[in-house]
Every structure is written in C-alpha cells, then in structure tokens.
Amino acid sequence: MLSNNSENYDLKRDLKNIWHPCTQMKEHESEPPLLIEKGDGIYLIDRNGKRYIDVISSWWVNLFGHNHPHLNKAIKNQLDQMAHVMFAGITHAPAINLAETLVELTPPNLTKVFFSDNGSTSVEIALKMSLQYWQQSGEKQRTKFIYLSGGYHGETLGALSVCGINLFREKFNGVLMQNLEVQGPDCYRCPYDLKPDSCQAECFEHLEKTLNENRGTVAGVIVEPLVQGAAGMKIYSPVYLKKLQEACEDSQTHTIYDEVAVGFGRTGSLFVCDSHGLKPTFLCLSKGITSGYLPLAATLTSDLIYQTFYGEHASMKLFVHSHSYSANPLACACANETLSLLTKNNFLENLKPKIKFIGETGSLFNEYKWCGEFRQKGMIAAIELVRDKLSKDTFHLKDRVGHKIYLEGLKRGVLMRPLGDVIYFIPPLIITNEEIKVMMDAALESIEAVLS
Ligand SMILES: Cc1ncc(COP(=O)(O)O)c(C=O)c1O
C-alpha cells in the first residue's frame, strides 16, 4: 500500500482499479492520465514539476486557485473542531453561518437553504421539492418539468430527465421521467437571424407555447441562466430570463435556476438571478461554493414552499431526503471563507478589467478561418471551431479535433478540456492579465498546431 505521494506511481496500477469519470478507459492505455501532485494558484503541477494552467478550474469549481492560504486555514481550523457530523437532529455553526450568508446574498424571496453535496443532487432536491409541493397543495397533476435543449443539470437519473443533451441521456431515455424538452436559445446559429445584443429573445416562443399547452400539468421550468455550460458555453440574452419569469408567474409555475456552474462570480456578478432581478422558486448552487475544495451543494427556496412542508409530524408533510455528508462542516467552513473572499475588498468589481482583457484578447480569435465565434460572459469564454465560417459547419466527430487540441495544450502547459469543438476558458477568478495572455496564446498555438 502506498502513501499519498506518487513516487511509485505506475499507470498499470491506475488502470487496474480505477474507472475515471466520463472517460473511455481504453484510451488511457496510450494516453495515460496526468499524475498531478500539487496545486499552486492557477497551476496544477505534475510529478515531474511541469506546470499546467488550470484553464477550466478543475471542472469549473475552483475560484481562488489551488492551495489558497485562507481556504486552507479555514478548513484546518474547522478540522481541529470537528470534521463531520450528521445533519439531522444536529446543527453546527459553519452551516448556520453559511445559510445566513447565502440568504443575504441571493434574491430576497429565498429564505431557506437545504444542503447536500453535489450539483446533480441540488437539482434532484429542487425537482423533488417542487413535485411534493404540488402534491401537498392539491395540484397533484403538476408532474412535468420543462427543460431546454442544450440544458445540462447533472447526471443522476432525475437530473438526466431534464437534460437537453443527447450524449448524456440517450442510453437511459427509456427509464427517465417523461418531461418536456423545448428548443432553447442558440445565438450563434440563431434561427431568427438576430444578434444576441439586440434580440428580444424571440426564441422564447417555444417555451411559451409548451407552457400554455400544458398549463396546469407543469410543475416547473429548469434553466441554466445565461450560459448553457455543457452545451459548449452557449450564451443567451437575459431578456429570455425576464420572459421566463413573467410566463412562470403568470401560470404559477415554479422556476428552477441552476446556477451550479454560473454562480459565485463566474459571470462577473455573484449570482445571475440576483443581478437580473429574477425571483427563483428554487436556486441550485454547488461547484464554486467551496472554491473547488470540498463537495457541497445548496438548494435555496422560499418561505411559501417551506410552509407547505411545515406541520405536525403526523401530517407526514416533511421532506424525506437525506445525504450522509449533507452540510459537511469542513465544506461549510470553506464555503464561508469562499464567500468572504468573494465579497470583500471589491473582489467582483476588480474583475471588470480582467473581463475586458479576456474580451479583447479573445476577440482576436475571430480573425481566424476556423473560429466560428468567440463568445464571452464575464469570466467565461469560448471559441466555437468550425470547418467553414460561412456555413458554420462543424468538424466530423471522428476527427476529434477538440481532443487533439487538448493534447497539444498539455504540451504547452495549459489544461483545457474542450466540449466537442468548443475550446473554452473558465479559469480561476484570480488569474492575472499576464496569465490570461499566456493561456490565450497557448490555446491559439494548440489550435493552429491541429488545424493549420
Ligand atoms: C449547470 C450544472 N448543473 C449541475 C451540474 C452537476 O453538478 P455535479 O457534477 O456536481 O453533480 C453541473 C456540472 O457540470 C452543471 O454544470
């Protein structure tokens, strides 16, 4: 048995017992996984000392870089008190503080916080709460959710039943809840031929129609506000969200805003729903909540929902849902420190010049014939590669262009993980302009190495 250090790392031992997520394991025979030993700010360091910019914040979780002294300290302090305790019948200060802060920082109608431990689960909880709310409010026929094509909300079966990306759901279609998919926004290939900055979210008509046709049977609508991450960082207009808010209010349908990816400053503001005056029935949070240190998630909701579950035990109106690691104290302590870093010293305000710089450097990609579009929302940016700029034709799947670019990136010290042919950047928020330049240059070289 080995200690945690990697001196005796041997690929055969990795392959013998480990099944990595979202990975064709056979490929690791010729392309071994990176053996990362250390993290330092925006860098990951392998056992040979080679440094890689963590361009995708380790699956979009890391906000303040690796090995951050304040976050390390917050966890160590909490560790000296207590690592974990169950959260039913027991409470603790880190969770109480965190719930208070989350309620303070999110839209005013959100007053209750239900903790869990990953993004998919925060979505499962919102779906289940919504369904149970309708059961207990005399509208049992409200059992369906509307979701958008291109939407992604995690990979448990409930979350997959509101997933608008075939790749993730096709093997399980037969057993998923039958929800209602509607055509979502697609600004780069806008069927209305409109420009995202000036459009009036004409594409909302699809959702509106489905909502009208299914009035009374829809429990809620779930969206990733402003950016559909897994679909390739597809960015859409806030007008869409305004229309959604109005339509859901009008039909008394729940709104589930999944800010698992976009929350905690990624778009330049703390939460999309707050900065756009939205009033979610449920808000799902995870990923950045602990700045990528520990698994934690929260589903926030309103007093109205909460009161429907509130009553004598005998009424059996309680929400029967639990996870062993709900509100883990180490994770909550880390989340409290994360929120303190995000809200102190004008942190978000100070992102503005960086966001501008990403826009300036990134838009230079538009000059290249393989760049269909450079797009950006706050600290999230993406380049959609195309075979042909005019027709916007994509590359053949079998060409595995994105994967080849990923391999070229590794040679140049940038860890990207393209989504198909979309090369995207969602770096730790602490990245500097100099590092942004290095990241963009390395991405450009990697793309050119594959495509020219
Ligand atoms: C918008 C969104 N929701 C939910 C999830 C699922 O989160 P997790 O991977 O923690 O289950 C993700 C993960 O990428 C996500 O991007």
The ligand as an ORCA input file, in Angstrom:
! r2SCAN-3c Opt
* xyz 0 1
  C     -25.349     23.640    -14.654
  C     -24.938     22.386    -13.953
  N     -25.814     21.775    -13.134
  C     -25.500     20.649    -12.478
  C     -24.262     20.070    -12.619
  C     -23.928     18.808    -11.890
  O     -23.029     19.047    -10.867
  P     -22.168     17.840    -10.257
  O     -21.200     17.451    -11.309
  O     -21.540     18.417     -9.049
  O     -23.139     16.759     -9.933
  C     -23.324     20.666    -13.454
  C     -21.995     20.069    -13.652
  O     -21.244     20.391    -14.528
  C     -23.676     21.855    -14.147
  O     -22.818     22.464    -14.974
*
